Amino acid sequence: RMDAAKLLARDTLQKMVSGEIDLVAGANYLSWEIHPATTAELPDGKYLGSNLGFEYIFLWIREIWDCRDGDMILYYTNLPRHQAELKFLEHLKEEAEKWLLKYA
């Protein structure tokens, strides 16, 4: 189960970085499909997603969700929301690239 999750994660992150799939759609898939399927076998550590190294990916996807929902954001509060979201997307892509270098 864990090997399959890691393969799906790597495939999803590669597609996110290459632009084959939307960054948010890919991060949502990791958050709602891959991560929950792994927590029984490998619980998270201190941070959500740390069991598979997704903690920073999840940080930025939550900021994007909050930005789009009009909820409080924690970063780039000095920018208009559309500009803050662009920054969050940049960070999300950077974290996907870092994950691939570290885990793929």
C-alpha angles and dihedrals in degrees: 000000000000093000090052091048091051092049092050091046092051092047092048094047092048089053091048093052094045092049093242088125131024114268093232094046090051094047090047089054091051091047100044104029114021102036098049091049091059106042096084092056097034114021121207119261121219095322134047108262096017091120089075100023094260098124096110093040088054091047092058097041089053090051089051092049091049092046092052094044094050091244125140114290122204101206133052092013089156091065129076109262096253090054092045090052091053089054091049090051090051090052092046091055091046091053091048089053091048091050091053092050092049103038109019 
